[in-house]
Amino acid sequence: MRTPSPTEDPYRSPEADLAPPLESAGIDNADRWSRLAAVLIDGAISMAVMFPLMYVGGVWDMALEAGRSNAFGVMPLGTTLLWAVIGLALFVLIQGYPLHTKGQTWGKKALSIKVVDMQGGKPSFATLLFKRYMPTGVIANIPCVGTLYVLVDSLMIFRQDQRCLHDLIAGTRVVRTN
């Protein structure tokens, strides 16, 4: 019986040209504190816009009434969905330009960090919106499950590669701009 050549061996591992790690290309991960500060800046911007709209829209009164009327204090699903859509639309209006042009939110821009794909390139705006931000925004609005998801997503920053769950979903990472 003859031995098959390497190209004929069905049990041989496949060969692939792998991209070098980003660190070898001079691209360093953003540190955890910069990422946290960027999220806090973006959150403050969002709250400065959303809270007045929610006040005028009567959300605070509805939340108080929901707290008094049922054991869990859960807002009606329709109200939650409406404000989730409004929040996403405002996110796109506020953060869309820097995300589209540089892969940065305003908070990331202020701290000189940006979102890149796994090869170090700028992800498309559609990838950022529909894979990185929208799934997290949708899941975060589900009572109980959303809180757990946000907690797990946030704690994943302590992984060795410092990629959160939303980074894994979108195939992105956050790096320093040089």
N, C-alpha and C positions, 0 to 999 in steps of 0.2 A: 504494500500500500504506500502510495507516495504522499508526501507532506504538501499541503496546499501552499501556494505562495501567499505573501501578505495581502495581496489584492484579492485573493480568492477566499481567504479565511473569514467565514461568517461570524466568528466569535471575536474577531479583532475589534478593539475600540475604534470609533471613528476619529478621523483627524479633522481638526478645525483650526482656522486662523483665529486666535483669540486676541481681543484688544488688550493692550497693556493696561495694568491698573492705573486709575487716574492719578494716583500719587506719583507714579513714575513719570507722568507727563507734566509734572509741576502743578497739579490741581489738588489742593488740600480741602478736606471736608471743613465745613463751617463748624465752629465749636458750638457746644450745646447752649451756652449762655447767649451767644449772638442770635441763635435761632429763637430762643425764648423771648429775648428783648424784641425781636422783629415781630413775633406773634402778638406781644403786648401792644406794640405801636399800632399794628393793623387792627387789633381789637378796639383800641381807643378811638381810632378813626371811625370804625363801624358803629360803635356805640354813640359817638357824637352825632351821627346821622340817623341811626335807627331809633334811639330812645325818644327823641322829640316826635318822630312819626308815629311811634307806638302809643305815645301819650295822646296825641291828637286823634288817633284811630280808636281809642278806647280800650286798648289791650290791657292796661293796668287795671281798669275797672273790671274787665272780664276775668282777669287772673284772680283778683280778690274774690269775686263772686264764685268762681270755680273752687277756690279754697274753702269757702264757707258751705258750698252746696254738696260736695262729694268728698269721700274719704281720702282720695288720692290727690285732690287739687289739680286734676288734669284738665287742660283747656279742651274745648271741642276740637275734633280732628280737622274740620274745615278751617277753623281759625288758625290752627297750627300750620296747616299746609299753606294757607294764604300768606302768612307772615314768613314762612320759609322761602316761598317764591319771591316775595318782595325783597327779602334779605339777599337772595342769590342775584337778583337783578341789580340791586345796589352794589353788591360786591363787584359785579362785572363793570358797572359804571365807574366805580372808584378805582379798582385795581386793574381793570382790563388793559389800559394803555401800557403801564410799565410791564405787566406780564407778557403782553404780546411783543413788545419791542426788545425787552432785555431778560425776560424770565425772572422778573423780580416784582414783589409787591412794594408798596412805598416803605414799609418797615424794613424789608430786606435791602432795599436801595440805600436807606439811611445807614445801615450797618455793613454795607459792602459785602453782601452775600447774595447768591442767586441760585435758582433751581436749574439743574442741567439733567440731561438724560445720562444713561450709564456710560456713554462714550465721551461725555463732556460737552456735547453740543446743546444748543437751546432747543427744548422741546416745543412742539407746535402749541399754539394757543388752545386748540381743541383738546390736545392731550392734557394740558394743564387744567383746563376747565372741567372736562368730562371724566377724567380719570383721577386727578389729584384732589380737586376741590369739591366737585358735586357729590361724589359718593359719601364723603365725610359729612357734608352738609345735610344730605338726605338722612343718613343713618343717625346723626346727632339729634334729629328732631323726633325720633321714635322714643316715646316714654320708656324709661328704665334701660332698655337696650342701648339707646343713644348715649346715655351717661357712661355705661360700661365700655362702649366702643371708644368714646373720647378718652377715657382713662387709659385703656390699653394702647391706643394710638399714641398718646403722649408719652407713656412710659417706655415705649419701644426706642426712644431716643438714646436709651442707655445700652442698646446693643453695640457690639464692637464696631459695626459699620455706620452707626448713628443714623440709620434710616428708620423712619416711623412707618406705621402701617400705610398711611396715604402715599408715602414714597414707594413702598413695595407694590401697591396697586398700580401706580402710574409708571413705574420703572424709572424713577427719578432719584436724585440726591441733591443735597444743598451744599454748595461749596463757597469758598471765599473768592471774591473778585480781586484780582491783583492790580 
